[in-house]
């Protein structure tokens, strides 16, 4: 009985082994594992789509170039205030902006750079500050107090030419001190300035008192060198001089200077260039007025011209952003007609990039 049981057990074991050896279902298990791996093959499609998203970010500028602006697509009010020197340039750009389709309102006040920064940084009335000087630290702090961060945009360069007639023979160069004496009540004759010069009356021709050119000249030639506190006091020294003719019309000044070898006057350098056949420009402290010396500041009767705004204003008021864009991309089309030098390509590109950064 025991042997029979052992035999049966042995037979069962052999049968189990044979069945295991013949079982085909055990082999498919490894073939199912690769099927699970097939799912990740579709996953890489998602990462390839991800880099597309950054290209949708608004990038208004590539290499400092602003996007085109359509004035006709904009509306609303734009308010700029500040420098009387920048005023005619901003007015020229604004007129062109309106001619190209802008139907909104553009208000530009000529109140001086300092007063312009007050309206922009203290009262917050204006969208743009026009300035013929850089903003001061105290003005920046005023802006911060009303949550504005001023952004500077260079738009041009202003220079004054001091001129005499072609018949004038004794002047080629002046110091600022001599020029200040010539255009003040301290001298009546040329010999009062330099004994070697003719004993003839100085015939003076100057832009009118409402002109930004007059203000700038008096400030640089009379007020600053003499350390006179108020500009109006310095103006009196000029206006009290004998043989002085003022005019808002540059043509009147040109005719007067051309008429005598003892006449002297001044106006915007670009206007002198138009009359260079009839007039001679005097160098100052040995520096001849030209684009390079004006741009560098070496020529003392020159200064950069700016407009200022704020990123918050630019982003919330499309009409202001559009106007500044238009200004920076078309200013050189009108700046010669106004009588100013263009800003250097480098300075204008930097201004365009500053606007691009504000638009981001």
C-alpha positions in Angstrom: 0.0 0.0 0.0 2.8 2.3 0.9 4.6 1.6 -2.4 1.4 2.2 -4.3 1.0 5.6 -2.7 4.6 6.4 -3.5 4.1 5.4 -7.1 0.9 7.5 -7.4 2.7 10.5 -5.8 5.6 10.1 -8.2 3.2 9.9 -11.2 1.5 13.1 -10.1 4.7 15.0 -9.8 5.8 13.9 -13.3 2.4 14.9 -14.6 2.7 18.4 -13.0 6.2 18.9 -14.4 5.0 17.9 -17.9 2.0 20.2 -17.7 4.2 23.1 -16.6 6.6 22.5 -19.4 3.8 22.5 -21.9 2.0 25.5 -20.6 2.1 28.4 -23.2 0.3 31.0 -21.2 3.2 31.9 -19.0 5.3 33.5 -21.7 3.0 36.4 -22.7 3.6 38.1 -19.4 6.8 39.7 -20.5 5.2 40.8 -23.8 2.7 42.9 -21.8 5.3 45.1 -20.1 6.3 46.9 -23.3 2.7 47.9 -23.8 2.9 49.9 -20.7 6.0 51.7 -22.0 4.1 52.8 -25.1 2.1 55.4 -23.1 5.1 57.6 -22.3 5.8 57.8 -26.0 3.0 60.3 -26.3 4.2 62.4 -23.3 7.1 64.1 -25.1 4.5 65.9 -27.3 3.6 68.1 -24.3 7.0 69.5 -23.5 7.5 70.4 -27.2 4.5 72.7 -27.0 5.7 74.5 -23.8 8.4 76.7 -25.4 5.8 78.3 -27.7 4.2 80.2 -24.8 7.1 82.7 -24.2 6.9 83.8 -27.9 3.4 85.0 -27.2 4.7 87.5 -24.6 4.3 91.1 -26.0 7.8 92.1 -27.2 7.3 95.5 -28.8 10.9 96.0 -29.6 13.6 93.9 -31.2 17.0 95.5 -31.3 15.5 98.7 -29.9 12.9 99.1 -32.7 9.4 100.0 -31.6 6.2 98.7 -33.2 4.3 100.8 -35.7 1.6 103.0 -34.2 -1.6 104.0 -35.9 -2.7 107.4 -34.5 -6.2 106.9 -36.0 -6.7 103.9 -33.8 -6.2 105.9 -30.6 -8.4 108.3 -28.7 -8.5 110.2 -25.4 -6.5 113.1 -23.9 -2.8 113.6 -23.8 -1.4 116.3 -21.5 2.2 117.5 -21.6 3.7 120.5 -19.8 7.2 121.9 -19.3 10.1 123.5 -21.1 9.5 126.4 -23.5 12.5 125.1 -25.6 10.9 121.6 -26.0 7.5 123.2 -26.6 7.8 123.9 -30.4 9.3 120.4 -31.0 6.4 118.7 -29.1 3.9 120.9 -30.9 5.4 119.9 -34.3 5.2 116.2 -33.4 1.6 116.7 -32.0 0.5 118.4 -35.2 1.8 115.6 -37.3 0.2 113.0 -34.9 -3.1 114.6 -35.4 -2.6 114.9 -39.2 -2.0 111.2 -39.3 -5.4 110.5 -37.8 -5.4 111.0 -34.0 -8.9 112.4 -33.1 -8.3 112.9 -29.4 -7.1 116.0 -27.6 -3.4 117.0 -27.1 -2.7 119.8 -24.6 0.8 121.1 -24.4 1.7 123.9 -21.9 4.9 126.0 -22.2 5.7 126.7 -18.5 9.4 125.9 -18.1 11.1 122.7 -17.1 10.8 123.2 -13.4 7.1 124.0 -13.5 6.6 121.1 -15.8 8.2 118.7 -13.3 5.9 120.1 -10.6 2.9 119.2 -12.6 4.2 115.8 -13.4 5.8 114.9 -10.0 3.9 116.9 -7.4 0.3 117.4 -8.6 0.3 114.5 -11.0 -1.7 116.5 -13.6 0.4 115.8 -16.7 1.1 112.6 -18.6 4.4 113.9 -20.0 7.0 116.4 -18.7 8.9 118.4 -21.4 12.4 119.3 -20.2 15.5 121.0 -21.5 17.5 119.6 -18.6 17.8 116.4 -16.7 15.4 115.8 -13.8 16.8 116.6 -10.4 17.0 114.2 -7.4 14.4 116.2 -5.5 12.0 116.0 -8.4 12.5 112.3 -8.6 11.6 112.0 -4.9 8.5 114.1 -5.5 7.5 111.7 -8.2 8.0 108.7 -5.9 5.8 110.3 -3.4 2.9 110.0 -5.8 3.9 106.6 -7.0 5.5 107.7 -10.2 8.9 106.6 -11.5 10.0 109.1 -14.2 11.4 107.6 -17.4 13.7 109.8 -19.5 13.4 109.9 -23.3 16.0 111.9 -25.2 14.4 113.7 -28.2 17.0 116.2 -29.5 19.7 118.7 -28.9 19.3 122.5 -28.8 22.2 124.9 -29.7 22.4 128.6 -30.1 24.7 130.2 -32.7 26.2 133.6 -31.9 26.6 135.3 -35.3 28.0 138.4 -37.0 27.8 139.7 -40.6 30.2 138.6 -43.3 31.7 142.1 -43.2 32.6 141.8 -39.5 36.4 141.5 -39.3 37.6 141.6 -35.6 35.7 138.7 -33.9 36.3 135.0 -34.5 36.1 133.7 -30.9 34.7 134.8 -27.6 34.8 133.7 -24.0 31.4 133.3 -22.2 32.5 136.2 -19.9 33.0 138.5 -23.0 29.7 137.4 -24.4 28.0 138.3 -21.2 29.5 141.8 -21.2 28.5 142.3 -24.9 24.9 141.5 -24.2 24.5 143.5 -21.0 24.4 147.1 -19.9 28.0 146.9 -18.9 29.2 147.9 -22.3 28.1 150.3 -24.9 30.9 150.1 -27.4 33.0 147.2 -28.6 36.1 148.9 -27.1 34.4 148.7 -23.7 34.8 144.9 -23.9 38.3 144.9 -25.4 40.3 148.1 -26.1 41.7 146.6 -29.3 38.2 146.4 -30.8 36.6 149.2 -32.7 35.3 152.3 -30.8 31.9 151.7 -32.3 28.5 151.0 -30.7 27.5 147.4 -30.2 24.3 146.7 -32.2 22.6 143.9 -30.4 19.9 141.6 -31.8 18.2 139.0 -29.6 15.1 136.9 -29.7 12.0 138.2 -27.9 11.5 137.8 -24.2 8.8 135.2 -24.7 11.3 133.0 -26.5 12.9 129.9 -24.8 16.1 130.8 -26.7 16.2 134.2 -24.9 15.7 132.5 -21.5 18.4 129.9 -22.2 20.9 132.5 -23.4 20.4 134.8 -20.4 20.6 131.8 -18.0 23.8 130.4 -19.5 25.6 133.7 -20.4 24.4 136.1 -17.7 22.7 134.4 -14.7 25.0 131.4 -14.1 28.4 133.1 -14.5 27.3 136.1 -12.4 25.6 133.8 -9.9 22.4 135.9 -10.0 19.6 134.3 -8.0 16.6 135.1 -10.2 16.5 134.8 -14.0 14.3 138.0 -14.2 17.1 140.0 -12.5 19.6 138.7 -15.1 17.1 139.6 -17.9 17.1 143.2 -16.8 20.9 143.5 -17.4 20.2 142.5 -21.0 17.1 144.5 -21.6 18.7 147.7 -20.2 21.5 147.5 -22.7 21.6 150.2 -25.4 21.1 149.5 -29.1 19.1 146.4 -28.4 16.5 145.1 -30.8 14.3 142.1 -29.9 12.1 140.1 -32.2 10.3 136.8 -32.2 11.0 136.7 -36.0 14.4 135.3 -36.8 14.3 136.9 -40.2 14.2 140.3 -38.6 17.3 139.4 -36.5 19.1 138.1 -39.6 18.4 141.3 -41.6 19.6 143.5 -38.7 22.8 141.6 -38.2 23.5 141.5 -42.0 23.1 145.3 -42.1 26.2 146.3 -40.0 29.7 145.0 -39.4 29.2 146.1 -35.7 26.1 144.0 -35.2 25.9 140.8 -33.2 23.0 138.5 -32.4 22.0 134.9 -31.7 19.3 132.3 -32.5 18.9 128.6 -33.0 21.9 127.0 -34.8 19.8 125.3 -37.5 18.4 128.7 -38.5 22.0 130.0 -38.8 22.8 127.1 -41.1 20.1 128.2 -43.4 21.7 131.7 -43.5 25.3 130.7 -43.4 26.0 132.3 -46.8 25.3 135.7 -45.2 26.5 135.3 -41.6 29.5 134.0 -39.6 29.2 131.9 -36.4 31.5 132.9 -33.6 33.2 130.1 -31.6 33.0 130.1 -27.8 36.0 129.3 -25.7 37.6 128.0 -28.8 34.8 125.5 -29.6 33.0 125.8 -32.9 29.3 125.1 -32.8 28.4 121.9 -34.7 26.5 118.7 -34.2 29.4 116.9 -32.5 30.2 119.7 -30.0 26.6 120.3 -29.2 25.9 116.6 -28.7 28.9 116.2 -26.3 28.1 119.4 -24.4 31.6 120.9 -25.2 29.9 123.8 -26.9 28.4 125.6 -23.9 25.4 127.1 -25.6 23.8 123.7 -26.2 21.7 121.3 -24.1 19.9 118.0 -24.5 16.1 118.0 -24.9 13.9 115.4 -23.1 10.4 114.2 -22.5 9.5 112.2 -19.4 6.7 109.9 -18.5 5.9 106.9 -16.2 5.4 103.2 -16.9 2.1 103.2 -15.1 0.8 106.1 -17.3 2.2 104.4 -20.4 0.5 101.1 -19.6 -2.9 102.6 -18.6 -3.2 105.2 -21.3 -2.7 103.7 -24.8 -2.9 107.2 -26.3 0.1 108.4 -24.3 2.1 105.3 -25.1 1.2 105.7 -28.8 2.1 109.4 -28.8 5.5 108.8 -27.2 6.1 105.9 -29.6 5.3 108.2 -32.5 7.4 111.0 -31.0 10.5 108.8 -30.8 10.1 107.3 -34.3 9.3 110.5 -36.2 11.0 113.3 -34.3 13.9 113.5 -36.7 11.4 114.3 -39.5 10.5 117.6 -38.0 13.4 118.6 -35.7 15.3 120.4 -38.4 12.2 122.6 -39.2 12.0 123.6 -35.6 15.7 124.6 -35.6 17.2 121.9 -33.4 19.8 119.2 -33.8 18.7 115.6 -33.7 19.7 113.4 -30.8 22.5 111.0 -31.7 21.4 107.6 -33.0 22.7 106.0 -29.8 20.6 108.3 -27.6 17.5 107.9 -29.6 17.8 104.1 -29.7 18.2 104.2 -25.9 15.0 106.2 -25.6 13.1 103.8 -27.8 14.4 100.9 -25.8 13.3 102.6 -22.6 9.8 102.9 -24.0 9.9 99.2 -25.0 10.8 98.2 -21.5 8.0 100.3 -20.1 5.5 98.5 -22.3 6.4 95.1 -21.1 
